[in-house]
């Protein structure tokens, strides 16, 4: 758009204030949020003024890494949907929804009528086979839905939280409706294998991954089936600093973890009709053989639930198939020993529940982010990178360029690249580590770039070559990276074939090694 900085321009039904690099759209209750979404470009912010907004919404384009499209507003900017089952359908990457209240009760004068409630408030799913990334769903409050409230499908490297639950979810079952069933999760991640036959899944298991869920507060005890449900195929989910009461689905759990490599920590989970935490698959699928395993539940309050503190209903996803079940404050029945001592290397927190920790958001806890290297598989320009399998790798996979592809030591190649988006919650210095493996000293380097800057050569410090062991390496050899709060990118490029990358670790604790 042309014009001077600060000049007010009229754009359809929406006003826009130009700034140096991006247009900010201001929407009033007489305007349309969708009209602003139709026009917003990467880096733009749509500010929603106080009032009630009744319309269906859907994204039309992606933002860019480090330049998302953000829809934001104060708590008294209340979005109530427009009648579609998916009130706000997110089909593009780099979309941030912050500050607003997402209230499915569109007819507050008739709370006893099931027709007064929307089905789902946020439904994120791509319209192709390419996974969404860098979604941030951080409203002021959310609730009052016919079914689940916030659902992320085929999504990676994203964040949900912090927010307050403002009303029941699953109204179909838990009042005013009374239909038998369990559809009423506050946060639903992935897709059940029973629902993947159609596009965009096309029969493929939903591998939603690298999701940070935090500071969800249901201390008020609004009825729901489960606070967080991760489906088979999901992995590398971190859930922390959540408070929940009154989960009313007896077969589930306040946290129902059906995926793998998920961590539940620092949560306060009490007074539910089912388990505090359930670990194990519900719908088996041959393409998700590790569903329900390699999960961790530590340093939580798990008390006064009608079900088990930790429920392990599947024989192939029992205690021996999990990583860490320890350090919890619990009572009642249990399928394991959730109060046993934790290993000294597990991080701790002085406060548990939604009031604990730093609730400013970000892709990890207190400036900590773990990224699976294989999450870049499928990106444009990824080849000749490919994924390899190894039971000792995190998630069982890593990325590498196979031997006999030669080296690219003279210049950074245009292909053989992997880009990772993450968020940090504090402007400070960060160390970046990588879990790597090298078969020999001619296969121990890559290129790396931060936030689109120049690539630097990254030579690995490897203790032993060719013995199959994984090593942690400081990517910038002791130099820290000054990062502002918000979204950032790490891009890795191929330099020597055979070099293997398992995962990346970004931390504000610059004095420690993972």
Protein Blocks (a to p, Z undefined) as FASTA:
>chain_A
ZZdehiacdehjbccdddfkbccddddfkbcfklmmmmpcghiacdddedddddddddfb
dcdehiacdddddfklccebjoiablbacfbehiacehiacdfblblmlmmbmklpcfbf
bdcddfbfbdcehiacddfbdchifbdfbdcehiehiaedddddfbdehklmnopafcec
jbhcfbdgdjdfklmmbcfklopacfbehiacehiafknopacfbfbdcdehiahiaceh
iacehiabfklcfbdcfbghiacehiacehiabdfbdcddfbdcfklmmgoiaiacehia
dehiabdfbdcfbfklcfklpmbdghiacehjdfbdfkbccdfkbccdfbgcjkgcjfeb
pjbeehiacddfklmgopahkamcdcdddfkbghhiacdddehkapafkbccfehiacdd
dddfbdcddddddddddfbfklccccddeehiacdddddddfbghklpacdddfkgopac
dddedddddddddfbghiacfbdcddfblmbcZZ
